[in-house]
């Protein structure tokens, strides 16, 4: 993880995501709905639901939207059923890409994802073709602005909470945890009254790839096409944006 700043990529995409706020809420609603349908409506007893809610709140999704998605999942009667699918492939310049989807129509989703890759200098790969390049980790970002804590003190807090690693830049502390420790570390830092700007389970690349300008533009078009797809929930890659 040394030398990789997930925060830089998050900031790079934030402006584009703000313009797609309604679509992002729709995707969160679907994820919350399926988690509640599979494991029940109580986030204290349903870890998947709690993570889905936390992710939605991190994108400023209103509580009313969250409550409606849970209610729809737990109301009597038949509802939608979504299947989770992970596509693996390569973007321009050999960038490794993982696309996590939640869909009620596998054929539609597969076609749309393939088109997004093919039209933008990429190609879909077989299962396992790039997944080994990523590690599933907990990721927490804490902005340093207005925070009266130095790096050594912050690192001590992170380690005491059970965190695995921390990277520091001028504007953010980036904290990494083992996947199974993520919830405990997140909750411990919240109890210590730190404001978490980002807290999620993520796929962290083991190495990163820099893109020349022409390939970067092409790659961003591919990411935009994938993000525009209603069935695509998360995209992970090893490009340095």
Backbone as a ProteinNet text record, in pm:
[ID]
protein_1_A
[PRIMARY]
XXXXXXXXXXXXXXXXXXXXXXXXXXXXXXXXXXXXXXXXXXXXXXXXXXXXXXXXXXXXXXXXXXXXXXXXXXXXXXXXXXXXXXXXXXXXXXXXXXXXXXXXXXXXXXXXXXXXXXXXXXXXXXXXXXXXXXXXXXXXXXXXXXXXXXXXXXXXXXXXXXXXXXXXXXXXXXXXXXXXXXXXXXXXXXXXXXXXXXXXXXXXXXXXXXXXXXXXXXXXXXXXXXXXXXXXXXXXXXXXX
[TERTIARY]
81.5	0	85.5	213	299.6	302.4	289.8	295.4	162.8	62.6	-67.1	-161.4	-221.3	-319.1	-456.5	-537	-674.4	-750	-712.2	-779.5	-769.1	-654.4	-639.7	-741.6	-762.6	-859.6	-1001.4	-1030.5	-1163.4	-1192.7	-1097.1	-1118.5	-1135.6	-1059.7	-1066.9	-1205.8	-1272.6	-1402.7	-1518.4	-1492.2	-1601.8	-1686.9	-1620.8	-1696.5	-1790.8	-1741.3	-1825.9	-1940.8	-1915.5	-2020.5	-2127.1	-2084.2	-2181.5	-2286.4	-2245	-2338.4	-2434.2	-2404.7	-2487.5	-2553.6	-2582	-2628.1	-2751.9	-2851.1	-2972.5	-2946.4	-2859.3	-2826.6	-2751.8	-2663.8	-2589.6	-2684.9	-2781.2	-2879.9	-2958.2	-2991.6	-3065.9	-2985.1	-2855.1	-2769.8	-2758.8	-2746.2	-2741	-2871.9	-2983.4	-3113.5	-3122.5	-3073.2	-3076.5	-2989.4	-2872.4	-2781	-2840	-2898.9	-2962.6	-3081	-3160.2	-3276.4	-3235.7	-3134.9	-3095.1	-3034.9	-2955.6	-2896.3	-3004.1	-3105.9	-3215.5	-3299.3	-3320.7	-3399.7	-3328.8	-3197.3	-3120.5	-3100.9	-3079.3	-3038.4	-3121.5	-3231.7	-3316.9	-3291.8	-3385.1	-3388.1	-3308.4	-3251.5	-3178.6	-3029.7	-2973.3	-2831.3	-2738.1	-2784.4	-2701.2	-2685.6	-2779.7	-2776.3	-2740.8	-2725.5	-2701.1	-2583.2	-2464.1	-2342.1	-2344.5	-2399.6	-2404.9	-2492.3	-2603.4	-2692.1	-2624.5	-2555.5	-2489	-2384.5	-2307.8	-2208	-2273.9	-2385.2	-2456.1	-2509.3	-2561.3	-2611.8	-2497.8	-2386.4	-2271.3	-2221.6	-2217.4	-2171.5	-2267	-2396.1	-2495.3	-2484	-2466.1	-2455.3	-2328.3	-2222.1	-2097.9	-2118.3	-2218.7	-2254.1	-2373.8	-2400.4	-2505.4	-2645.2	-2670.4	-2804.4	-2896.6	-3012.6	-3103.5	-3155.4	-3179.4	-3230.3	-3363.6	-3447.3	-3577.7	-3560	-3462.4	-3435.4	-3389.5	-3305.1	-3254.9	-3370.3	-3454.2	-3566.8	-3663.8	-3686.5	-3778.6	-3725.2	-3594	-3534.8	-3547.4	-3526.5	-3539.2	-3684.2	-3775.9	-3918.4	-3966.8	-3921	-3962.4	-3913.4	-3794.3	-3737.2	-3808.2	-3862.2	-3920.1	-4072.2	-4134.1	-4279.9	-4320.5	-4440.4	-4491.1	-4501.8	-4490.6	-4504.1	-4370.8	-4377.6	-4257.9	-4197.8	-4066.6	-3996.9	-3892	-3806.9	-3699.4	-3593.1	-3523.5	-3406.5	-3288.9	-3180.7	-3062.2	-2949.9	-2871.7	-2757.5	-2629.3	-2535	-2406.6	-2310.4	-2251.6	-2157.4	-2034.1	-1917.1	-1792.6	-1730.3	-1707.1	-1639.1	-1494.8	-1402.8	-1262	-1212.1	-1125.7	-1073.5	-961.1	-926.5	-815.1	-863.3	-816.6	-840.5	-722.2	-720.7	-607.3	-476.1	-370	-236.7	-225.2	-317.4	-310.3	-357.3	-433.8	-487.9	-582.7	-565.1	-652.6	-780.8	-895.6	-1025.3	-1115.8	-1178.2	-1282.3	-1412.7	-1520.5	-1651.5	-1750.9	-1799.2	-1895.8	-2037	-2121.4	-2256.6	-2361.3	-2477.9	-2595.6	-2707.5	-2753.2	-2841.2	-2955.8	-3065.9	-3177.3	-3184.3	-3081.6	-3076.4	-2929.8	-2878.4	-2736.5	-2695.5	-2777.5	-2742.9	-2728.2	-2821.7	-2814.9	-2686.5	-2657.2	-2540.5	-2411.6	-2400.7	-2279.8	-2255.6	-2362.1	-2348.7	-2302.1	-2364.7	-2330.7	-2187.3	-2145.3	-2008.6	-1908	-1935	-1843.7	-1831.4	-1942.7	-1940.5	-1857.8	-1873.4	-1797.5	-1647.1	-1605.7	-1463.7	-1420	-1493.5	-1450.9	-1441.8	-1532.8	-1536	-1433.1	-1364.8	-1273	-1135.6	-1091.8	-955.8	-930.7	-1036.7	-1021.5	-1070.4	-1062.6	-1112.7	-1147.2	-1256.2	-1292.8	-1202.4	-1172.4	-1090.1	-1169.8	-1105.1	-1166.8	-1171.9	-1254.5	-1260.4	-1122.7	-1074.5	-943.7	-830.1	-861	-753.1	-683.9	-757.2	-694.3	-724.6	-816.4	-855.7	-740.6	-641.6	-527.9	-439.8	-459.7	-380.5	-434.3	-546	-610	-622.4	-622	-647.6	-772.6	-860.3	-979.9	-940	-959.1	-916.7	-1026.2	-1022.1	-1099.2	-1021.9	-1092.2	-1028.3	-1102.2	-1027.8	-1085.5	-1000.6	-1064.5	-994.4	-1043.3	-950.1	-980.7	-908.4	-984.9	-925.8	-851.2	-737.2	-653.3	-692.8	-769.2	-806.9	-886.6	-840.1	-908.5	-885.3	-799.9	-774.5	-640.8	-644.7	-525.2	-461.4	-415.8	-351.8	-232.5	-114.5	1.8	4.8	97	99.7	125.4	219.4	252.7	133.7	63.7	-52.8	-163.9	-183	-286.1	-253.1	-127.3	-86.9	-111.4	-83.5	-108	-256.6	-341.9	-487	-529.5	-472.1	-507.7	-466.7	-345.5	-297.4	-374.9	-407.5	-486.3	-626.5	-677.5	-810.5	-808.1	-688.1	-676.3	-643.6	-608.7	-574.4	-443.5	-424.9	-307.5	-198.8	-238.3	-141.5	-202.6	-117.3	-165.6	-69.5	-125.1	-46	-91.7	3.9	-24.5	16.1	-71	-37.3	-72.9	-56	-83.6	-230	-320.4	-462	-540.4	-478.1	-559.8	-475.2	-534.2	-482	-559.1	-487.6	-550.1	-516.5	-620	-604.6	-652.5	-573.7	-608.3	-621.8	-718.7	-741.1	-759.6	-743.2	-788	-939.9	-993.4	-1137.4	-1219.6	-1177.6	-1257.1	-1244.3	-1145.7	-1129.4	-1192.7	-1241.3	-1284.9	-1390.8	-1498.6	-1608	-1560.3	-1476.7	-1428.2	-1339.8	-1252.5	-1164.8	-1246.4	-1337.4	-1424.7	-1499.7	-1560	-1638.7	-1550	-1429.4	-1338.2	-1295.6	-1268.7	-1228.9	-1345.8	-1464.6	-1582.1	-1602	-1584.5	-1598.6	-1492.6	-1376.6	-1271.2	-1298.6	-1415	-1466.5	-1390.1	-1340.2	-1285.8	-1398.4	-1399.9	-1494.8	-1434.3	-1504.9	-1453.5	-1507.7	-1418.7	-1460.6	-1491.5	-1432.8	-1460.4	-1437.6	-1528.6	-1512.8	-1582	-1505.2	-1563.7	-1472.8	-1532.3	-1454.2	-1423.1	-1299.3	-1259.1	-1160.5	-1135.5	-1033.6	-914	-806	-688.7	-585.7	-540.4	-442.4	-306.5	-238.2	-105.1	-0.5	-20.7	66.7	-22.8	29.8	-48.9	18.7	-61.3	-15.7	-41	62.6	44.7	4	-82.9	-133.2	-86.6	-40.2	-15.4	-147.3	-138.8	-258.8	-365.3	-323.8	-423.2	-492.8	-418.2	-477.5	-562.9	-522.7	-600.1	-738.9	-745.9	-875.6	-962.4	-903.4	-976.2	-1025.5	-940.1	-975.7	-1090.6	-1085.4	-1191.7	-1325	-1321.9	-1444.8	-1501.8	-1413.6	-1458.4	-1522.5	-1458	-1512.3	-1647	-1656.9	-1784	-1894.4	-1862.7	-1963.1	-2008.3	-1915.4	-1951	-2033.7	-1994	-2067.3	-2209.3	-2228.8	-2361.7	-2456.2	-2401.6	-2484.5	-2551.3	-2682.8	-2757.2	-2719.2	-2666.5	-2633.6	-2495	-2413	-2276.5	-2276.8	-2231.1	-2228.4	-2090.9	-1985.8	-1851	-1752.1	-1654.5	-1547.3	-1414.4	-1326.7	-1193.5	-1090.9	-980.2	-876.1	-741.8	-636.8	-503.8	-437	-518.7	-464.3	-443.1	-336.1	-315.1	-376.7	-486.7	-554.6	-487.4
-120.8	0	126.7	111.8	228.1	301	432.2	512.9	527.1	452	460.8	544.7	645.1	727.4	706.5	629.4	609.9	742.7	829	957.3	1042.9	1040.4	1117.4	1073.2	942.6	891.9	927.5	923.3	960.6	1106	1195.3	1337.4	1360.1	1286.3	1301.4	1270.1	1171.3	1128.6	1204.1	1274.9	1330.3	1429.5	1518	1616	1550.7	1447.6	1376.7	1306.7	1250.9	1180.3	1276.4	1396.6	1494.4	1524.3	1523.7	1552.2	1436.2	1320.3	1201.5	1158.9	1256.4	1225.6	1136.1	1167.1	1086.7	942.3	922.1	786.3	711.4	781.2	718	676.3	761.8	725.6	601.5	594.8	479.4	350.5	357.6	240.2	201.5	300.5	271.3	207.6	259.2	202.9	55.9	20.6	-118.7	-206.7	-155.3	-231.5	-249.2	-142.8	-150.5	-246.4	-235.8	-322.8	-469.8	-505.9	-645.8	-694.7	-608.9	-647.5	-671.2	-584	-600.3	-722.2	-747.3	-863.4	-993.9	-995.1	-1116.4	-1141.5	-1032.1	-1051.3	-982.6	-917.9	-852.9	-703.9	-634.5	-488	-422.7	-501.3	-444.8	-439.2	-319.5	-311	-360.3	-360.8	-413.8	-564.6	-630	-775.2	-817.8	-720.9	-748.4	-662.3	-722.8	-647.3	-591.5	-667.7	-620.5	-496.9	-496.6	-380.6	-259.6	-281.7	-170.3	-107.7	-190.2	-138.1	-62.2	-116.4	-49.2	86.4	92.4	219.9	319.3	273.1	361.7	418.4	333.9	380.1	483.8	460.9	556.7	690.8	683.9	808	884.7	811.4	877.2	959.5	923.4	999.9	1091	1117.6	1213.2	1172.2	1042.5	995.3	1022.1	1084.6	1117.7	993.7	1007.8	896.1	844.7	933.5	891.2	790.9	816.2	723.6	587.8	591.1	467.2	389.2	458.6	392.7	332.3	402.5	351	222.6	218.5	97.9	-21.1	1.2	-106.9	-151.8	-55.4	-89.4	-169.6	-130.6	-201.9	-346.7	-367.4	-502.1	-591	-532	-611.7	-616	-539.4	-546.3	-682.9	-722.6	-851.5	-848.8	-966.2	-976	-995.1	-1026.6	-1051.8	-920.1	-910.6	-794.4	-837.5	-744.3	-776.9	-859.5	-940	-1011.8	-975.5	-935.2	-894.4	-994.3	-1013.9	-1104.5	-1022.3	-1057.6	-988.5	-1056.4	-978.1	-1029.2	-938.9	-998.6	-923.5	-951	-844.2	-855.1	-807.4	-874.1	-839.4	-810.8	-712.7	-681.2	-580.5	-532.4	-439.3	-313.2	-200.3	-73.8	-38.1	84.3	128.7	116.4	83.2	72.8	-40.2	-136.9	-252.3	-229	-122.4	-96	-209	-261.5	-367.4	-305.4	-365.3	-310.3	-421.6	-395.5	-482.3	-405.2	-466	-401.2	-486.4	-433.4	-503.7	-458.3	-553.8	-522.7	-590.9	-529.8	-586.4	-575	-689.3	-684.5	-784.5	-750.4	-844.1	-898.7	-865.6	-913.2	-929.6	-1050.1	-1075.2	-1048.5	-1087.3	-1067.3	-919.3	-840.1	-694.8	-636.5	-673.2	-617.7	-658.8	-787	-835.8	-761.7	-739.6	-668.7	-525.4	-456.8	-316.6	-299.7	-388.4	-380	-407.2	-508.2	-540.7	-423.6	-360.6	-247.3	-132.5	-105.9	2.4	-23	-148.3	-182	-170.6	-236.9	-248.2	-113.6	-21.7	106.8	206.6	169.8	265.8	205.2	122.7	71.6	-35.8	-100.5	-205.2	-338.9	-438.2	-570.8	-646.1	-721.3	-804.9	-927.5	-970.8	-1089.5	-1201.4	-1313.5	-1426	-1400.9	-1478.5	-1470	-1500.8	-1413.6	-1431.8	-1367.2	-1304.8	-1250.3	-1130.4	-1049.5	-934.5	-929	-1010.7	-1004.1	-1024.3	-1105.1	-1133.4	-1009.9	-905.1	-782.6	-690.2	-726.9	-643.3	-719.6	-644.7	-700.4	-635.3	-717.3	-662.8	-605.3	-476.5	-406.4	-310.4	-277.9	-164.7	-37.9	67.2	195.4	307.2	391	504.2	627	737	862.9	967.3	1037.5	1143.6	1269.7	1372	1497.1	1565.2	1625.6	1688.3	1832.6	1892.3	2032.7	2048.4	2136.5	2161.2	2055.6	1958.4	1848	1872	1884.7	1915.2	1786.1	1703.5	1575.7	1557.2	1529.3	1507.2	1361.6	1333.5	1201.5	1090.3	1111.6	1007.5	975.4	1079.7	1057.5	986.9	1025.8	962.4	815.6	786.8	648.3	564.3	619.6	548.2	517.9	615.6	593.2	481.7	483.1	382.4	243	229	97.9	47.1	136.9	97.1	52.2	111.6	73.5	-58.6	-104.8	-230.6	-212.9	-90.3	-64.7	-130.2	-152.3	-222.2	-127.1	-16.5	71.7	210.4	312.7	449	522.2	596.7	683.1	826.3	919.3	1058.3	1149.7	1242.8	1349.2	1481.7	1590.5	1721.3	1737.1	1668.8	1695.2	1578.6	1460.8	1348.1	1240.5	1172.4	1046.6	934.4	840.4	725.9	600.6	533.3	421	293.7	187.9	59.3	-44.8	-133.8	-240.2	-372.8	-480.6	-608.9	-602.2	-673.9	-665.7	-701.5	-804.3	-848.4	-754.3	-661.7	-565	-430.5	-413.4	-281.1	-219.3	-292.1	-235.4	-193.5	-274.5	-242.9	-118.3	-107.3	9.8	135.3	125.5	239.1	287.8	194.8	232.9	291.3	236.9	287.6	430.6	459.9	595.6	693.1	647.2	732.4	761.7	658.9	677.8	772.4	777.1	870.9	1010.8	1028.1	1156.8	1210.3	1118.3	1158.8	1158	1259.4	1263	1187	1085.8	1002.2	1052.3	1095.6	1145.4	1031.7	916.9	799.4	677.1	580.5	456.5	346.4	252	149.2	27	-85.2	-200	-180.9	-201.4	-168.9	-273.4	-267.9	-351.1	-261	-282.6	-196.2	-260.8	-188	-247	-264.1	-371.3	-397.2	-308.9	-276.5	-184.6	-94.1	17.3	110.8	135.9	188.5	214.2	361	428.6	565.8	563.3	657.5	662.5	789.4	778.3	899.9	971.1	1097.9	1180.7	1124.6	1077.8	1027.9	902.9	816.1	695.8	729.8	833.2	874.8	922.6	1001.6	1050.5	933.1	838.7	720.3	638	623.5	546.3	612.8	743.4	814.2	802.9	797	774.5	636.1	537.3	403	399.9	466.2	471.1	542.9	652.3	725	635.4	558.8	470.4	364.2	309.3	208.9	270.5	388.4	454	490.4	516.5	552	432	312.3	191.8	168.5	156	138.8	11.5	-88	-215.5	-217	-117	-111.3	-37.3	-105.8	-44.6	8.3	-67	-25.1	-59.8	29.3	7.1	25.8	-72.6	-63.9	-78.6	-5.1	-12.3	23.7	2.1	33.6	147.3	235.1	353.8	466.4	540.3	663.7	776.5	831.4	937.2	1071.7
0	0	0	35.3	42.6	-91.4	-84.9	-205.8	-278.8	-236.8	-303.6	-220.3	-279.8	-209.5	-271.2	-203.6	-248.7	-243.3	-149.3	-131.8	-257.2	-324.8	-448.5	-553.1	-563.6	-660	-619.3	-488.3	-439.5	-473.8	-447.5	-476.7	-625.5	-706.5	-852.2	-904.2	-843.5	-891.6	-827.4	-717.6	-638.9	-717.9	-795.8	-872.5	-970.7	-1039.5	-1136	-1065.7	-948.1	-876	-823.1	-782.7	-733.8	-840.1	-965.8	-1074.4	-1099.1	-1040.4	-1060.5	-929.3	-843.6	-708.5	-707.1	-791.9	-793.9	-831.8	-930.2	-973.2	-863.6	-791.8	-682.4	-571.5	-538.5	-435.8	-478.3	-606.1	-657.3	-638.4	-663.6	-646.8	-499.7	-413	-269.7	-222.8	-272.5	-234.2	-269.5	-386.6	-431	-341.2	-305.1	-219.5	-79.2	-24.8	107.5	103.8	-1.2	-18.5	-15.4	-94.5	-102.6	28.9	94.8	222.9	328	330.5	427.1	395	267.8	227.9	263.2	248.4	276.3	425.4	501.2	640.8	746	706.1	803.8	814.4	878.4	877.1	989.4	1080	1193.7	1161	1140.8	1105.3	1215.3	1340.7	1448.9	1439.7	1371.2	1356.8	1213.5	1126.2	984.2	938.7	939	907.6	765.4	670.9	532.1	519.3	591.9	588.6	651.9	761.9	827.6	736.5	667.2	574	458.6	408.1	298.4	342.5	464.5	517.5	536.7	592.3	612.4	480.3	377.8	246.8	189.8	208	159.5	232.8	363.5	441.4	406	370.5	329.9	203.5	123.1	3.3	27.2	156.9	196.7	152.3	147.4	114.9	233.2	211.6	321.9	394.4	523.1	603.9	552	499.1	446.2	331.6	245.9	135.2	187.3	288.7	348.4	410.6	486.1	553.2	452.7	340.8	239.1	177.3	152.3	92.3	186.9	315.6	414	425.6	428.9	442.2	321.6	203.2	83.1	85.5	142.2	146.8	247.7	351.5	460.4	457.7	367.5	353.7	299.5	332.7	283.9	132.1	70	-75.4	-144	-269.1	-347.4	-395.3	-390.1	-443	-543	-578.8	-672	-601	-679	-629.7	-717.4	-654.4	-729.2	-707.2	-810.8	-804.7	-808.5	-721.8	-720.9	-817.4	-906.5	-1005.4	-1006.5	-1019.2	-1029.4	-1166.2	-1241.8	-1370.8	-1354.1	-1421.4	-1415.7	-1556.3	-1567.8	-1699.5	-1694.7	-1813.1	-1828.5	-1900	-1850.4	-1917.3	-2004.8	-2058.7	-2139.7	-2061.6	-2132.8	-2073.7	-1971.2	-1977.8	-1889.6	-1747.8	-1725	-1591.5	-1551.4	-1431.6	-1381.1	-1325.7	-1359.7	-1321.3	-1268.6	-1153.2	-1097.7	-1097.8	-1146.4	-1152.7	-1073.9	-962.9	-879	-916.3	-952.6	-998.9	-911.6	-906.8	-841.9	-944.7	-995.8	-1112.6	-1103.8	-1169.7	-1184.6	-1327.2	-1407.9	-1546	-1586.7	-1570.2	-1592.2	-1736.2	-1831.9	-1972.8	-2006.2	-1956.9	-1981.3	-1922.9	-1799.8	-1731.7	-1800.5	-1836.6	-1902.7	-2033.9	-2110.1	-2237.5	-2215.9	-2121.4	-2097.3	-2047.1	-1958.5	-1906.6	-2018.3	-2098.3	-2208	-2306.7	-2338.1	-2431.2	-2373.6	-2243	-2179.3	-2189.8	-2172.7	-2187.1	-2333	-2421.8	-2561.3	-2631.8	-2599.9	-2668.5	-2615.4	-2507.2	-2445	-2418.5	-2512.9	-2508.1	-2404.9	-2356.5	-2256.3	-2307.6	-2220.7	-2255.6	-2128.2	-2132.9	-2019	-2014	-1891.5	-1874.4	-1809.3	-1788.8	-1720.8	-1570.7	-1502	-1356.8	-1299	-1211.8	-1150.6	-1225.8	-1338.8	-1422.3	-1358.7	-1281.8	-1215	-1065.2	-1019.3	-878.7	-782.2	-822.9	-735.6	-714.2	-793.7	-780	-671.5	-608.9	-508.7	-376.8	-267.7	-134.5	-77.3	-18.4	45.5	180.6	196.4	316.4	362.9	489.1	537.3	508.7	467.6	434.9	505.9	577.5	650.8	621.8	587.9	563.7	662.9	723.8	819.5	774.2	737.3	690	804.1	771.5	874	901.7	812.2	831	960.2	1046.4	1172.7	1279.4	1249.8	1342.6	1413.3	1544.6	1623.4	1674.2	1579.3	1613	1518.9	1576.2	1491.1	1442.9	1353.7	1290.3	1391.3	1485	1582.2	1671.5	1716.2	1801.9	1726.6	1599.5	1519.9	1497	1468.6	1446.9	1572.4	1687.9	1812.5	1829	1796.4	1802.2	1707.6	1588.2	1487.5	1533.9	1582.2	1626	1746.7	1838.8	1955.3	1914.8	1807.6	1759	1682.5	1646.6	1573.1	1426.8	1385.9	1246.9	1207.4	1078.7	1026.8	979.2	916.4	853	840.3	829.1	808.2	716.8	623.2	537.7	559.9	556.7	589.6	475.8	441.4	347.4	414.2	341.6	401	440.6	369.3	392.9	451.7	468	513	580.5	678.4	730.4	661.1	598.9	533.9	613.9	661	753.1	685.9	699	640.1	750.6	733.8	831.4	757.8	831.3	777.8	763.3	665.3	639.3	762.7	836.1	950.7	1070.2	1067.3	1176.2	1145.1	1022.9	978.1	1069.1	1097.3	1176.2	1314.7	1376.9	1511.6	1510.6	1410.2	1400.8	1371.8	1278	1245.6	1369	1442.3	1559.9	1669.3	1686.2	1788.6	1757	1630.4	1592.3	1606.1	1577.5	1598.4	1746.5	1829.8	1973.9	2028.9	1960.6	1998.3	1942.5	1880.3	1830.9	1710.3	1627.3	1498.1	1394.6	1308.7	1197.7	1079.8	1032.9	924.3	791.6	704.4	573.5	477.9	500.3	419.5	507.2	500	576.8	498.5	448.6	362.9	354	320.2	277.2	129.2	91.9	-44.2	-94.9	-224.1	-286.4	-315.8	-243.2	-252.1	-344.7	-448	-539.6	-473.6	-507.4	-453	-519.6	-645.8	-719.3	-804.1	-847.3	-927.4	-1062.3	-1155.6	-1291.9	-1325	-1375.4	-1421.7	-1569.2	-1606	-1742.9	-1812.3	-1937.8	-2015.8	-2042.2	-2076.4	-2083	-2177	-2294.3	-2389.2	-2335.4	-2268.9	-2210.8	-2089.1	-2015.4	-1898.3	-1939.5	-2045.4	-2095	-2138.1	-2206.8	-2252	-2132.7	-2033.4	-1914.2	-1838.7	-1825	-1753.4	-1826.3	-1959.2	-2035.5	-2004.5	-1989.5	-1956.1	-1817.5	-1720.6	-1584.5	-1584.6	-1658.9	-1667.8	-1722.9	-1827.6	-1887.8	-1788.1	-1711.8	-1611.5	-1498.8	-1451.9	-1343.2	-1385.2	-1514	-1563.6	-1567.8	-1558	-1563.4	-1428.1	-1428.7	-1303	-1227.8	-1298.9	-1235	-1170.9	-1199.7	-1147.1	-1013.4	-908.9	-776.3	-737.5	-765.4	-726.2	-836.8	-853.8	-950.2	-877.9	-891.1	-830.8	-942.4	-931.9	-1034.6	-973.2	-1047.9	-996	-1072.3	-1130.4	-1199.1	-1099.6	-1120.1	-1044.4	-1124.6	-1076.6	-1151	-1124.1
[MASK]
+++++++++++++++++++++++++++++++++++++++++++++++++++++++++++++++++++++++++++++++++++++++++++++++++++++++++++++++++++++++++++++++++++++++++++++++++++++++++++++++++++++++++++++++++++++++++++++++++++++++++++++++++++++++++++++++++++++++++++++++++

